[in-house]
């Protein structure tokens, strides 16, 4: 299956049947995302099946990103050489990433994460951004948290000192961005079911 990843449009993307196994992720997509995007607090991107040409298109997975800043003292020194006087490091926060249960285990989680990383690279070409950050779900069971840590570590993320649930990667370690607004990717990459 090939996926199309595009900016969320509530008039185009159908979220009512989305179920990823996490009530908080499902509720965010169905109840909160539209308002947060409209109010300028987050940007949401959804994956749909490229074969589905009609409207509305079913949401198979999604991620949300927003601007963030973190204190210099919270980040390892090697990640912030010559820190600014403000003592704040600008970043992009991956606040949500989820895949519908029917599409888990097919590499879509990895495809969404790579797309989010490329969005961060594009943001870094426009404004000052040093890091990409995310939190491993606090409500997840130990085995799930360990799986998520392993998945994100395989993509280059590492924990902040003293905060194992908060992971980061520097923009310089991210893959180069692709041009264009939406991307189409196959599901042949090994990946996360998240």
C-alpha positions in Angstrom: 0.0 0.0 0.0 1.2 3.5 -0.7 0.4 6.4 1.6 -0.3 10.0 1.0 0.8 12.3 3.9 -0.8 15.8 3.8 -1.9 18.6 6.0 -5.1 17.9 7.9 -8.2 19.3 6.5 -11.4 18.5 8.6 -13.5 18.8 5.4 -11.4 16.3 3.6 -10.2 13.8 6.2 -12.5 11.4 8.0 -11.4 10.7 11.5 -14.5 9.1 13.1 -13.4 5.5 12.6 -9.8 6.0 13.7 -8.8 3.7 16.6 -5.1 3.3 17.5 -5.4 1.6 20.9 -4.8 4.8 22.9 -7.9 6.7 24.0 -5.9 9.9 24.4 -4.6 9.8 20.9 -8.0 8.8 19.4 -9.7 11.6 21.4 -7.1 14.2 20.4 -7.6 13.4 16.7 -11.4 13.4 16.8 -12.1 16.1 19.4 -9.2 18.4 19.9 -6.9 18.5 16.8 -9.3 20.7 14.6 -9.6 23.4 17.3 -5.8 23.4 18.2 -4.9 23.7 14.5 -7.4 26.4 13.9 -6.2 28.3 16.9 -2.5 28.0 15.8 -1.3 25.7 18.5 -0.4 22.7 16.4 -0.1 21.5 12.9 -1.5 18.1 12.1 -0.6 15.8 9.2 -2.5 12.7 8.2 -1.7 9.6 6.2 -4.3 8.3 3.7 -4.4 5.5 1.2 -3.3 6.9 -2.2 -5.8 4.6 -3.9 -8.7 6.4 -2.1 -9.3 9.3 -4.4 -12.8 10.3 -3.2 -13.7 12.5 -0.3 -13.7 12.1 2.6 -10.5 10.2 2.9 -10.0 7.9 5.9 -7.2 8.8 8.3 -4.9 5.9 8.6 -2.3 7.6 10.8 -1.3 11.1 11.9 1.2 13.2 13.7 1.1 16.7 15.3 3.9 19.1 15.7 4.2 22.5 17.3 6.9 25.1 18.3 8.7 24.5 21.5 11.7 25.8 23.6 13.7 24.1 26.2 16.3 25.4 28.7 20.0 25.1 27.9 20.6 23.3 31.2 18.1 20.6 30.3 20.0 19.5 27.1 23.4 17.8 26.9 26.2 20.2 26.1 27.1 18.4 22.9 23.6 19.2 21.5 23.8 22.9 22.1 27.3 24.3 21.4 27.5 28.1 21.8 24.1 28.4 23.4 22.2 31.7 23.0 22.0 34.3 25.8 18.3 33.6 26.2 19.2 30.2 27.6 16.4 28.8 25.6 16.9 26.3 22.7 14.2 26.5 20.0 12.7 23.3 18.8 9.8 21.5 17.3 7.8 19.2 19.5 6.2 16.0 18.1 3.1 16.0 20.4 1.3 13.1 18.7 2.0 10.2 16.4 -0.4 7.3 16.0 -1.5 4.7 13.5 -4.9 3.1 13.2 -4.9 -0.5 14.5 -5.8 -1.9 11.0 -2.6 -0.4 9.6 -0.2 -1.1 12.5 2.8 -3.3 11.9 3.1 -2.2 8.2 5.8 0.6 8.6 3.4 3.5 8.7 4.6 4.7 12.1 8.2 5.0 10.7 6.9 6.7 7.5 5.0 9.3 9.6 8.0 9.9 11.8 10.3 10.4 8.9 7.8 12.9 7.4 7.7 14.8 10.7 11.5 14.9 10.8 11.5 16.3 7.3 8.9 18.9 8.3 11.2 20.0 11.1 14.1 20.3 8.6 11.9 22.5 6.4 11.0 24.6 9.5 14.8 24.9 10.2 15.3 26.4 6.8 12.8 29.2 7.6 13.5 30.0 11.3 15.8 29.1 14.1 15.2 25.6 15.2 17.8 23.4 16.9 16.0 20.3 18.2 13.1 18.0 17.6 11.6 16.7 20.9 8.9 14.2 21.9 7.6 12.4 24.9 7.2 8.7 25.1 3.6 8.1 26.3 3.5 8.1 30.1 0.3 6.0 30.2 1.9 3.2 28.2 2.8 -0.1 29.9 6.5 -0.8 30.6 6.8 -3.1 27.6 5.2 -0.6 25.3 7.4 2.2 26.6 10.5 0.0 26.0 9.3 -0.7 22.5 8.8 3.0 21.8 12.2 3.9 23.3 13.8 1.3 21.0 11.9 2.6 17.9 12.8 6.2 18.5 16.4 5.3 19.4 16.7 3.5 16.0 15.8 6.8 14.4 18.5 8.7 16.3 16.6 10.1 19.3 18.1 10.0 22.8 16.7 10.9 26.2 17.3 14.1 28.0 19.5 13.8 31.1 17.3 13.0 34.1 14.2 12.8 31.9 14.0 9.4 30.2 10.5 10.0 28.9 11.6 13.1 26.9 13.6 12.3 23.8 15.3 14.6 21.4 17.4 14.7 18.2 19.3 17.7 16.8 18.2 19.0 13.4 21.7 18.4 12.1 21.1 14.7 12.7 17.8 14.7 10.8 17.6 13.4 7.2 17.5 16.2 4.5 14.0 17.5 3.7 12.2 16.5 0.5 10.6 19.2 -1.6 6.9 19.5 -1.8 3.9 19.8 0.5 2.7 16.2 0.7 4.5 13.0 0.2 3.6 9.6 -1.0 5.4 6.7 0.6 5.1 2.9 0.3 4.8 0.7 3.4 7.8 -1.4 2.6 10.0 0.2 5.2 10.2 -1.7 8.5 8.7 0.3 11.2 6.7 1.1 14.2 3.1 0.2 14.7 2.5 3.3 16.7 
